[in-house]
C-alpha cells in the first residue's frame, strides 16, 4: 500500500525546488547583465541598474588647475549597491576625448531609496589641451548590485 501523504509531500518539495531554481537562474542572469551595464546620465529602466545621477555641477576651483564635477547618485532599486563609481569622459569642441576621470560615492555603498554624493577631480595636466579645451562631458555610473536570495 502506498502512503499518499508522502508522495504528495515529495511532489510539493520537487515543485518548490524547481520554482526556486528558476528564480535563482533569473536572478543570476539579471545580476550578470547588470554588472555589464553602465547607466547613462539620468536614465533608468528595464535592463538598467537604477542608479541615477542628480544635481551635477562642473567647475574649476578658484586658483587651481583642477576640473571638478560633483553631484549625487540616487539608488532607485529595491536592493543596495556597493562600490558605486561615477566616471566621466571630457570632450573638446570637435567632440574629441580630451580626458577621463572617475570617483566613488561617499559612502561607496547606497541603500535602496537613498543617495550619496560624489566628486571627480581631474588635474589640468591630465587633460589634453588643458582645462580650457573642455567643451562638455558625459557621466556613467556603475555599482555592484547586492541581491539577497533569502532572508
TILO-424545 format. One line per 3 residues: their letters; for each residue x, y, z of N, C-alpha, C. Coordinates in steps of 0.2 Angstrom, whole numbers. Each point is the difference from the previous one (the first is absolute). Example, Ala and Ser with C-alpha at 12.3 -4.5 7.8 and 13.67 -1.06 7.14 Angstrom:
REM residues 2
AS> 66,-28,39,-4,6,0,4,6,0 ~ -2,5,-4,4,6,1,-4,5,3
***
This chain:
REM residues 151
XXX> 4,-6,0,-4,6,0,4,6,0 ~ -1,5,-4,4,6,-1,-3,6,5 ~ 5,3,3,-2,5,5,-1,7,-4
XXX> -6,2,-1,-1,6,-4,3,6,2 ~ -1,2,7,3,6,2,7,1,-1 ~ 4,-6,0,7,0,-2,1,2,-7
XXX> -4,-3,-4,1,2,-8,-2,7,-1 ~ -5,2,3,-2,7,-1,5,5,3 ~ 3,-2,6,5,5,3,7,0,-5
XXX> 1,-6,-2,6,0,-5,-1,4,-6 ~ -6,-1,-3,-2,4,-6,0,8,1 ~ -2,2,6,0,7,2,7,2,1
XXX> 4,-4,3,7,2,1,4,1,-7 ~ -2,-5,-4,4,0,-7,-3,6,-4 ~ -6,2,0,-3,6,-3,3,6,3
XXX> 1,1,7,3,5,3,7,1,-2 ~ 4,-5,-1,7,0,-2,1,2,-7 ~ -5,-2,-4,0,2,-7,-1,8,-1
XXX> -5,2,4,-2,7,0,6,4,2 ~ 3,-2,6,6,4,3,6,0,-5 ~ 1,-6,-4,6,0,-4,-2,5,-6
XXX> -6,0,-2,-2,5,-6,1,7,3 ~ -2,2,6,1,7,3,8,1,0 ~ 3,-4,3,8,1,1,3,1,-7
XXX> -2,-4,-5,3,1,-7,-2,7,-3 ~ -6,2,1,-2,7,-2,5,5,4 ~ 0,0,6,4,4,4,8,0,-2
XXX> 2,-5,-1,7,-1,-3,1,3,-6 ~ -4,-1,-5,0,3,-7,-1,7,1 ~ -4,3,3,-1,7,1,6,4,4
XXX> 2,-4,5,6,3,3,6,1,-5 ~ 1,-5,-4,6,0,-5,-1,5,-5 ~ -7,1,-2,-1,6,-5,1,6,4
XXX> -2,1,6,1,6,3,7,2,1 ~ 4,-5,1,8,1,1,3,3,-6 ~ -3,-2,-6,3,2,-6,-3,7,-3
XXX> -5,2,3,-3,6,-2,3,6,4 ~ 0,6,-4,2,6,4,-6,5,-2 ~ -3,3,5,-6,4,-1,2,7,-3
XXX> -2,2,-5,1,7,-2,-3,5,5 ~ 2,6,0,-2,5,4,-8,1,0 ~ -3,-1,6,-7,1,1,-4,-4,-4
XXX> 2,-6,-1,-5,-5,-4,-1,-6,5 ~ -6,-3,-1,-1,-6,4,-5,-4,-4 ~ -1,-6,2,-5,-4,-4,2,-7,0
XXX> -4,-4,-4,1,-7,-1,8,-1,-2 ~ 3,-5,3,7,-1,-2,5,5,3 ~ -2,5,3,4,5,3,1,-2,8
XXX> 5,3,3,1,-2,7,-3,5,5 ~ -4,5,-3,-4,4,5,5,4,4 ~ 5,3,-2,4,5,4,0,6,-4
XXX> -3,5,2,-1,6,-3,4,6,2 ~ 4,3,-4,4,6,2,-5,6,0 ~ 1,4,5,-4,6,1,4,6,3
XXX> -2,6,-1,3,6,2,7,1,-2 ~ 2,-1,-6,7,0,-2,2,8,-1 ~ 6,1,2,3,7,-2,7,-2,-2
XXX> 3,4,-4,7,0,-2,3,7,1 ~ 6,0,2,3,7,2,8,-1,0 ~ 3,5,0,7,1,2,1,4,6
XXX> 2,-3,5,1,3,7,5,6,-1 ~ -2,6,3,4,6,-1,8,-1,1 ~ 4,2,-5,7,-1,1,3,-7,0
XXX> -4,-4,-3,3,-7,0,-1,-3,-7 ~ 5,-4,-2,0,-3,-7,-4,-7,0 ~ -6,0,3,-4,-6,1,-7,1,-3
XXX> -2,-5,-4,-7,0,-2,-4,-5,5 ~ -5,3,3,-4,-4,5,-7,-1,-2 ~ -3,-6,0,-7,-1,-1,-2,-3,7
XXX> -6,2,2,-3,-2,6,-8,-2,-2 ~ -3,-4,5,-7,-1,-1,-1,-6,5 ~ -6,-3,-1,-2,-5,4,-3,-6,-4
XXX> 1,-6,3,-3,-6,-3,-6,-3,4 ~ -6,0,-3,-6,-3,3,-1,-7,-2 ~ -1,-5,5,-1,-7,-1,-8,-1,0
XXX> -2,-1,-6,-7,0,-2,-2,-8,0 ~ 4,-4,3,-1,-7,0,-3,-2,7 ~ -2,-7,0,-2,-2,7,5,-4,3
XXX> 6,0,-3,6,-3,3,5,5,1 ~ 5,-1,5,6,4,0,5,-1,-5 ~ 4,5,-1,6,0,-5,6,1,4
XXX> 5,-3,-1,7,1,3,5,2,-6 ~ 5,4,2,5,2,-4,-3,4,-6 ~ -4,5,2,-3,4,-6,5,5,-2
XXX> 2,0,-7,5,4,-3,-3,4,-5 ~ 1,7,0,-2,4,-6,7,2,-4 ~ -1,-1,-7,5,1,-4,-2,6,-5
XXX> 5,3,-2,-1,6,-5,5,-1,-6 ~ -3,3,-6,4,0,-6,0,8,-2 ~ 5,3,0,0,7,-2,1,1,-8
XXX> -3,5,-3,0,1,-7,2,7,-2 ~ 3,1,-6,2,7,-2,-6,2,-5 ~ 1,6,-3,-5,2,-5,-1,-4,-6
XXX> 5,-4,-1,0,-5,-6,-3,-7,2 ~ -3,0,6,-2,-7,3,5,-5,0 ~ 7,2,1,5,-4,1,1,-1,8
XXX> 2,-6,2,1,-1,7,7,3,2 ~ -1,5,5,6,3,3,2,-2,7 ~ -4,-4,3,2,-3,7,-6,-4,2
XXX> 2,-4,6,-4,-4,3,1,0,8 ~ -5,-2,4,1,0,7,-5,-4,3 ~ 0,-1,6,-5,-4,4,1,1,7
XXX> -5,-1,4,0,0,7,-6,-4,3 ~ 1,-2,6,-5,-4,4,-5,4,4 ~ -6,-2,1,-4,4,4,2,-1,8
XXX> -2,4,4,2,0,7,-7,0,4 ~ -1,-5,3,3,-7,0,0,-3,-7 ~ 4,-5,-1,0,-4,-6,-6,-4,-1
XXX> -3,-2,5,-6,-4,0,-7,4,1 ~ -5,-1,-4,-6,4,0,-6,-5,1 ~ -4,1,6,-6,-4,1,-5,2,-4
XXX> -5,-4,-1,-6,1,-4,-4,7,2 ~ -1,4,-5,-4,6,2,4,6,2 ~ 7,-1,1,4,5,3,5,2,-6
XXX> 4,6,2,5,2,-5,6,2,4 ~ 5,0,-4,7,2,3,4,5,-5 ~ 3,4,3,4,5,-4,6,-3,-4
XXX> 2,3,-5,7,-2,-3,4,6,-2 ~ 6,-1,-1,4,6,-3,6,-3,-4 ~ 1,3,-6,5,-2,-5,4,6,-1
XXX> 7,-1,2,5,5,-2,4,-2,-5 ~ 1,4,-6,5,-2,-5,5,6,0 ~ 6,-1,1,5,5,-1,1,2,-7
XXX> 1,7,0,1,3,-7,6,-4,-4 ~ 5,-2,3,5,-3,-4,-2,-7,-3 ~ -5,-3,3,-3,-6,-3,-5,1,-6
XXX> -1,6,-1,-5,2,-5,4,2,-6 ~ -1,-3,-6,3,2,-6,-2,7,-2 ~ 4,5,0,-1,7,-2,-2,4,6
XXX> 0,-3,6,-1,3,6,-8,1,1 ~ -1,3,6,-7,1,2,-4,4,-5 ~ 3,5,-3,-4,4,-5,-2,-4,-6
XXX> 2,-6,-1,-2,-4,-6,-6,-3,1 ~ -3,-1,6,-6,-3,2,-6,4,-3 ~ -4,-4,-4,-6,3,-2,-6,-3,3
XXX> 0,-7,1,-5,-3,4,2,-7,2 ~ -4,-4,3,2,-6,3,-6,-5,1 ~ 1,-6,1,-5,-5,1,2,-3,7
XXX> -6,-3,3,1,-4,6,-3,-7,-1 ~ 4,-5,3,-3,-6,1,0,-2,7 ~ -4,-4,2,0,-3,7,-1,-7,0
XXX> 4,-4,5,0,-7,0,0,-2,8 ~ -2,-6,1,0,-2,7,-1,-7,0 ~ 2,-3,6,-2,-8,1,-6,-1,4
XXX> -5,-2,-4,-7,-2,3,1,-5,5 ~ -3,1,6,0,-5,5,-7,-3,1 ~ -1,-6,-4,-6,-3,0,0,-5,6
XXX> -5,0,4,-1,-5,6,-5,-5,-2 ~ 2,-6,-1,-5,-6,-2,-5,-2,5 ~ 3,0,7,-5,-2,5,1,4,6
X> -5,1,4,1,4,6,-1,-4,6
***
